[in-house]
Amino acid sequence: MANRVLRLLILFQVLYSTIVFGSVLDIDKEEEEFSEELLLKPLPDRKVLAHFHFQSTAPPSTSFGRHHHLFPKPISQLVKKFRVKEMELSFTQGRWRYEQWGGFDPISSNNAKPPGVELWAVFDVPQSQVDASWKNLTHALSGLFCASINFLESSTTYSAPEWAFRPDLGNLRYGTLPREAVCTENLTPWLKLLPCRDKAGLSALMDRPSIYRGFYHSQRLHLTLTGSSSEEVDSGIVLEQTLTVVLQPSSWRTGKSYVDKAHSQPSWSISSIFGRKVGGKCVLAKSSNVYLQFEKGLVGELKNLKKENANPKTNKLASKVFLSNLSFDLSVNPDKVFEEVDNFHSKSTSILYEFSVEKYNDSHPLDLGLTWKIPVFWSCQQAPLHASRFLMGSGNERGAIAIYLRSTELSEGLKKSDIVDQSCDLRVNVFQVVPWYIKVYYHTLQVFVNQQSRAVADIIERIHVSPSKDKTSPGMMELILKLPCSLESAAINLEFDKGFLHIDEYPPDANQGFDIPAAVISYPDFHASMHFSEDGSLDKSPMFSKFQEKSLVLSYTEILLVPLTTPDFSMPYNVITITCTVFALYYGSLLNVLQKRVGEEERFLKSNAGRKTGRLSQLLTKFSTKLRGKPREPQASTAVSSSFVSFKLILKILLVAGIAICWQYYFG
């Protein structure tokens, strides 16, 4: 009877919840989604680019205290507690080579990061609370990713750019840690945010030795809010986790040997570069695909080779797919082939092969391989200008920073296309942060165009300078340069003085030098995007949906290493050592004296004196006492008898010595 009543109560509770909360369930029809994708792309310098893209989406919800099924709960708590509107965090090892790996595509513009840690965030709080939210966010991220991100809490390590770094974003804070080392301690927490971690799906390819032996490695986390937030409705969150790796493949198959092996493209496969195969998708993933991309320069070169060797009567599909041609072979047939459309900057288009992971499992894994038959040479598409930065001057007192801009193939095309229009201008944004101990003199700004000195007002369209304050805030400079399209080279020079730090402000290994963060160079008139399908068949792909958005062409310069005057850190060590030694000797001797007793010392001396007299002297003492008929004094007369015996012994020795001398004198 009791069980029946309990069942009726449970049924009544379910019906009541369904009736009362039915509207809430209707509002929250959207479910959390997760997708995983991998993009492989051969590079001109015998390397392979692997770009992992994981996206987790949490839709808007009206329920109080959201319970997540796929979306990582720590990220949701960060967004809600610190009111983060948009945030990006990256851990990078190595430097992106823009001349060899390209600089005019979404991957190089969004995922090519400077070495170390870079963090920027936009907060939805009043201006007076932004710094406090930034400080709390850095501490939370430091504990979450096992890194030294909490060092960015100090006002001397972050800045507030206005329009040169990320335009149209208010309440923005930006900070970098160039010296931060990247290792598996940072990758493991990053993988824990994935539903399947690294146990299944494409994330299982992330073998630690394979990834960290690469030439470039950058793990990135970017989150944005979707929808309008209010007190009753929580905004949706889109979390993108990307891992960009540049690896050197080892030949997995003994193919043809070329004459010039140093410049030939190596054959590779997924198992040869990662040491593993794709054994199926993550069970919780909505979509899981592997893509192979041939960029524009490579496709153009393959088309030229095919025109020279193939039959001119080739259909469009054969020229588009490039399967079983004279240049390369694929170990797995692709499920779909896409060709880039709406390409404005180049005549050739890139080709994309799609491989679905859903039809593969552990017994039949995916091992995509690319085998080259002949050497192929091409170049990646460059940004309008190639930026580099270096130091000038010598000594530990003064110096100068120089930013050098050099024209590329894209700017050469602008010269030819706008040769009639003499008013053609090339706009360049420069964002530079300098630590407070590098005292920059902004009035020494010099601009050179084609190795000719130009007036600052003629080249710089807009400038924003925030001078540094000692031990308070770094210096920041934002520039918009208006350069002519006929530009061959341009340079910007700034002089500075090297400051002096307190001994407590020097970091470990101060003799190595002090880092100046990389400068950010962007081109507001140029945007990188890729469109591979006119019918929208790739719109369901989160990665290529992101690639279709117009992203600002952006690049980073080198990190500068400035030597500063450092004290002799061995001198305090020597002083401390000598001081400790003196104190040890003094207190050791004092304690030794205080601990000894006077009575024990006297008894110790008497016992030593008794031992020195010997057994013969004791027998003589006993014999003399018997002759005199006096009793032996046990303790008090010991010293007197010993002195008497010793006196008689000396007399005997002197007597024997005198007799010997006389005998020698008279009879010798």
Summary of the structure (lengths in Angstrom):
residues: 668
radius of gyration: 41.1
end to end distance: 141.4
largest distance: 148.3
contacts: 1956
relative contact order: 0.11
helix: 34%
strand: 29%
